Amino acid sequence: MDAGKLAILKRAAKGEAVLVTYNGVFTLNVNMNGKRTEINNRVLLIKGYDVIAKGAVAGLTNTKDLNCLIMGGQGITLVSQMIEYYKAPATANPTKLGQISFSLTDLTKGATGDITDKNTIVSNMFHSCVADMILKFYPVTTLMDTNYSTAITNYNNAVPGFGNGEVVREAANAQIAIECKTLTNANFPSMKNFVFGYKEGNAMFYSQIEIAYKSASTTARKKCIELHVAESTTGIDVTEYDVLLVGSDGTPYKRIGNKKGLSLWNSLKTDVYTMILKRAGYIDKTIIGIGYTAGKFMKIDTTMVIGVNPVMSDKVEKVAVVTAATDKDTKITEVDNADNEEEEETEEKL
């Protein structure tokens, strides 16, 4: 799970800590507990899918396991809601609570018969209490009951076809992304909106929830252009050079070469860029006609020549102005940007 998704789970944990602290104050607030359950259920679901994503290996039976993923994902959601239900004072039932003490791993791992039996237990128990849970404002529906039963049937009927476990991993990771997006765009804001009514009477509680669900996390961004500069004769890295990447509309993007002679630009749009390089002890260099396409990752390797810039006059033209496509000392490699990401602190969009 990448840093952005882990940051979303961290926000959920902060919010949960605040709600636990005030649990005694709002113990009979059914709507508050319902909102809390919505968030907790989704966090459990994300963690469960992460278990599947990390556990998927080559040789899994892809059709069977894809159905298992769907069934187990629905099952753990219902389990987490029933745990809240059977812990509540009005509906407490330690016996039934013990019968559904499953984790997502329990519901998706083991022999086929064991997986079916465990999910069937959860399904039967949920079917017996879903009507009462709806009356008590738990975030459940009768459709969830029907869908879960259908998922179990589909799993039992799925034909075991040995294939690539990567299919399962990709499906699990895709679901993690969907659930994280729902947490960020629906669950967190719904809780913040709900507790707004507490702003006057319970200002401290309201402010702590606001802080806990504040939208600030680590997300991944795509690399666009990476520049490497070497000395023209020796091939030694040129460091601490100033480089200006200029768009066709004149927008400048300034960087400084690091200790390995590298500079990096992110979040660039499709455009034809000009690159201007300057470094004390080297002749200035300008590269024109750098055509970049958004979504690609472009690596540019070029050189600088040791020397002093010529004095400009009417009869002396500026040297080292080259065209990207024809300069023999400038090599450009462009690839798809699927695996080139860099972390950046940014604001999540709610």
C-alpha positions in Angstrom: 0.0 0.0 0.0 1.5 3.3 -1.0 2.2 6.3 1.3 -1.0 8.2 0.2 -3.3 5.4 1.1 -1.5 4.8 4.4 -1.9 8.5 5.2 -5.7 8.1 4.7 -5.8 5.2 7.2 -3.8 7.3 9.6 -6.4 10.0 9.4 -9.1 7.4 10.2 -7.1 6.3 13.2 -6.8 9.8 14.5 -10.6 10.3 14.2 -11.3 7.0 15.9 -9.0 8.1 18.8 -11.1 11.2 19.3 -14.4 9.3 19.2 -13.1 6.7 21.7 -12.2 9.6 24.0 -15.7 11.0 23.9 -17.4 7.6 23.7 -18.8 8.0 27.3 -20.4 11.3 26.5 -22.2 10.2 23.3 -22.8 6.5 24.2 -26.5 6.5 23.3 -26.0 8.6 20.1 -27.1 6.0 17.5 -26.4 8.3 14.5 -22.9 9.1 15.8 -22.1 5.4 16.3 -23.4 4.8 12.8 -21.1 7.3 11.3 -18.2 5.9 13.2 -19.1 2.4 12.1 -19.2 3.5 8.4 -15.6 4.7 8.7 -14.4 1.7 10.8 -15.9 -0.8 8.3 -14.2 0.8 5.4 -10.8 0.8 7.2 -11.2 -2.9 8.0 -12.1 -3.6 4.4 -9.0 -1.7 3.1 -6.8 -3.6 5.5 -8.4 -6.9 4.4 -7.8 -6.2 0.7 -4.2 -5.3 1.6 -3.8 -8.7 3.1 -5.1 -10.3 -0.1 -2.9 -8.1 -2.3 0.2 -9.0 -0.4 -0.7 -12.7 -0.2 -1.5 -13.3 -3.8 1.2 -15.4 -5.5 1.6 -17.1 -8.9 -0.4 -20.3 -9.2 -3.6 -19.2 -7.5 -6.9 -20.2 -9.1 -7.9 -16.9 -10.6 -11.6 -17.4 -11.2 -12.2 -19.0 -7.8 -10.1 -16.4 -6.0 -11.7 -13.4 -7.7 -15.0 -14.6 -6.4 -13.4 -15.2 -3.0 -12.2 -11.6 -3.0 -15.7 -10.3 -3.6 -17.3 -12.6 -1.1 -14.8 -12.1 1.6 -14.8 -8.3 1.1 -18.6 -8.2 1.6 -18.4 -10.6 4.5 -15.9 -8.7 6.6 -18.0 -5.5 6.2 -21.0 -7.3 7.6 -19.0 -8.9 10.4 -17.6 -5.6 11.5 -21.2 -4.1 11.7 -22.5 -7.1 13.6 -19.7 -6.9 16.1 -20.9 -3.4 16.9 -24.5 -4.7 17.0 -23.7 -7.6 19.4 -21.6 -5.4 21.6 -24.3 -2.7 22.1 -26.0 -2.8 25.4 -29.5 -3.3 24.0 -28.5 -6.2 21.7 -25.5 -7.7 23.4 -25.0 -11.4 22.7 -21.6 -12.8 23.7 -22.4 -16.2 22.1 -23.2 -14.9 18.7 -20.3 -12.4 19.0 -18.0 -15.4 19.4 -19.4 -17.2 16.4 -18.6 -14.3 14.0 -15.1 -13.3 15.3 -13.7 -13.6 11.8 -11.0 -11.5 10.2 -10.9 -11.0 6.4 -8.1 -13.6 6.3 -10.4 -16.1 8.0 -13.1 -15.5 5.3 -10.8 -15.8 2.3 -8.1 -18.3 3.2 -8.1 -22.1 3.7 -9.8 -25.0 2.0 -12.8 -24.3 -0.2 -15.2 -26.0 2.2 -13.9 -24.0 5.2 -14.2 -20.7 3.4 -17.8 -21.6 2.3 -18.8 -22.6 5.9 -17.4 -19.5 7.5 -19.1 -17.1 5.0 -22.3 -19.1 5.3 -22.3 -18.6 9.1 -21.9 -14.9 8.6 -24.6 -14.7 6.0 -27.1 -16.7 8.1 -26.5 -14.6 11.2 -26.7 -11.3 9.2 -29.9 -12.4 7.6 -31.4 -13.0 11.1 -30.6 -9.5 12.4 -30.5 -7.2 9.4 -34.1 -6.0 9.9 -33.4 -5.0 13.5 -30.1 -3.4 12.6 -31.9 -1.2 10.0 -34.4 -0.1 12.6 -31.5 0.8 14.9 -30.0 3.0 12.2 -27.0 0.8 11.4 -25.6 1.5 7.9 -26.9 -1.7 6.4 -29.6 -2.6 3.9 -31.5 -5.7 2.8 -29.7 -5.5 -0.5 -26.4 -6.2 1.3 -28.0 -9.4 2.6 -29.0 -10.5 -0.9 -25.7 -9.5 -2.5 -23.7 -11.5 0.1 -25.8 -14.6 -0.4 -25.3 -14.2 -4.2 -21.5 -13.8 -3.7 -21.3 -17.1 -1.8 -23.2 -18.9 -4.5 -21.0 -17.4 -7.2 -17.9 -18.5 -5.2 -19.2 -22.1 -4.9 -20.1 -22.2 -8.6 -16.8 -20.7 -9.8 -14.6 -23.1 -11.8 -11.0 -23.5 -10.4 -8.9 -22.4 -13.3 -5.2 -22.2 -12.4 -3.7 -18.9 -13.5 -1.7 -15.9 -12.5 -2.1 -14.6 -8.9 -1.3 -11.1 -10.3 -5.0 -10.9 -11.4 -6.0 -11.2 -7.8 -3.4 -8.7 -6.6 -4.5 -6.1 -9.1 -8.1 -6.6 -8.2 -7.4 -6.2 -4.5 -5.3 -3.1 -5.1 -7.9 -1.6 -7.3 -10.5 -2.1 -4.6 -8.2 -0.5 -2.0 -8.0 2.6 -4.2 -11.8 2.7 -4.5 -12.4 2.3 -0.7 -9.7 5.0 0.1 -11.4 7.4 -2.3 -14.8 6.8 -0.6 -13.2 7.4 2.8 -11.7 10.6 1.7 -14.6 11.9 -0.4 -17.6 10.6 1.5 -17.0 9.1 5.0 -14.6 11.7 6.4 -16.7 14.7 5.2 -19.9 13.1 6.4 -18.5 12.8 10.0 -17.2 16.4 9.9 -20.6 17.6 8.7 -22.4 15.5 11.3 -20.4 16.9 14.3 -20.9 20.5 13.1 -24.0 20.5 15.4 -21.6 20.0 18.4 -19.6 23.2 17.6 -21.4 25.2 20.2 -22.1 22.8 23.0 -19.0 20.6 22.6 -16.5 22.9 21.0 -13.5 20.9 22.1 -14.9 17.7 20.6 -15.8 19.5 17.3 -12.3 21.0 17.0 -10.6 17.7 17.7 -12.6 16.0 15.0 -11.8 18.8 12.5 -8.1 18.4 13.3 -8.2 14.6 13.1 -9.9 14.6 9.6 -7.9 17.5 8.3 -7.0 16.8 4.7 -3.2 16.7 4.6 -1.4 13.6 3.5 1.4 12.2 1.4 0.5 11.4 -2.1 2.4 10.2 -5.1 3.0 12.3 -8.2 4.5 11.3 -11.6 8.0 12.2 -12.7 8.0 14.0 -16.1 11.5 15.0 -17.1 14.8 13.9 -15.6 18.0 15.7 -16.7 21.5 14.5 -16.3 24.5 16.7 -17.1 28.1 15.5 -17.5 31.3 17.2 -18.5 31.8 16.8 -22.2 35.3 15.3 -22.1 35.6 13.3 -18.9 32.0 12.3 -18.5 32.1 13.4 -14.8 28.8 14.6 -13.3 28.3 18.4 -13.4 26.8 19.5 -10.1 25.1 22.6 -8.7 24.3 23.9 -12.2 21.3 26.3 -12.7 18.8 25.0 -15.2 15.7 26.7 -16.4 13.0 24.8 -18.3 10.8 27.2 -20.2 7.4 26.4 -21.7 6.1 27.8 -25.0 4.0 30.3 -23.1 7.1 31.5 -21.2 6.4 29.7 -17.9 9.7 29.0 -16.2 10.6 25.9 -14.1 13.9 26.4 -12.3 16.0 23.6 -10.8 19.6 23.1 -9.4 21.6 20.0 -10.3 22.2 17.7 -7.4 25.4 15.8 -6.4 24.8 13.2 -9.2 24.2 15.8 -11.9 20.5 15.3 -11.9 17.4 17.6 -12.0 13.8 16.5 -12.0 10.5 18.0 -13.1 7.0 16.8 -12.1 3.5 17.6 -13.3 4.4 19.0 -16.7 1.9 19.5 -19.4 2.3 18.6 -23.1 4.4 21.3 -24.6 7.6 22.1 -26.5 10.2 23.3 -23.9 13.5 25.2 -24.0 16.2 24.3 -21.4 18.9 26.8 -20.4 21.9 25.6 -18.4 24.4 27.7 -16.5 27.4 26.8 -14.3 30.4 28.8 -13.3 33.4 27.5 -15.2 31.3 26.1 -18.0 29.9 27.6 -21.2 26.2 28.3 -21.0 24.1 25.9 -23.0 20.6 26.2 -24.4 18.6 23.2 -25.7 15.6 24.1 -27.8 12.8 22.0 -29.2 12.2 19.5 -26.3 8.9 18.0 -27.1 7.3 16.5 -24.0 4.0 14.5 -23.9 2.1 14.4 -20.6 1.9 10.9 -19.1 5.4 10.0 -20.4 8.7 10.0 -18.5 11.6 11.6 -20.4 15.2 11.2 -19.6 17.6 13.8 -21.0 21.4 13.2 -20.9 23.5 16.1 -22.1 26.9 17.6 -21.6 28.5 21.0 -20.8 31.9 22.2 -22.0 34.4 23.7 -19.6 35.3 27.3 -20.6 34.3 30.9 -20.3 31.3 32.4 -22.1 32.3 34.6 -25.0 31.9 38.4 -24.7 28.8 39.4 -26.6 29.2 41.9 -29.4 27.7 42.6 -32.8 30.1 40.2 -34.4 30.0 37.4 -31.8 27.1 35.1 -31.5 26.2 33.2 -28.3 27.5 29.7 -28.5 26.0 26.3 -27.3 22.5 26.8 -28.6 21.5 23.3 -29.8 18.3 21.6 -31.0 17.3 18.6 -28.9 16.5 16.4 -31.9 19.9 16.9 -33.7 22.5 17.6 -30.9 24.9 14.6 -30.8 25.7 15.3 -27.2 22.1 15.3 -26.1 20.3 11.9 -25.7 16.6 11.8 -25.0 14.8 8.6 -23.9 11.0 8.6 -23.4 9.0 5.8 -21.7 5.5 5.3 -20.3 5.2 6.8 -16.8 3.6 3.7 -15.0 6.4 3.1 -12.5 8.0 6.5 -12.0 6.5 8.1 -9.0 7.8 10.6 -6.4 6.2 11.4 -3.1 5.1 15.0 -2.4 3.4 16.6 0.5 0.1 18.0 -0.8 -3.5 18.6 0.1 -6.0 15.8 -0.6 -8.9 16.7 -2.6 -12.2 16.0 -0.8 
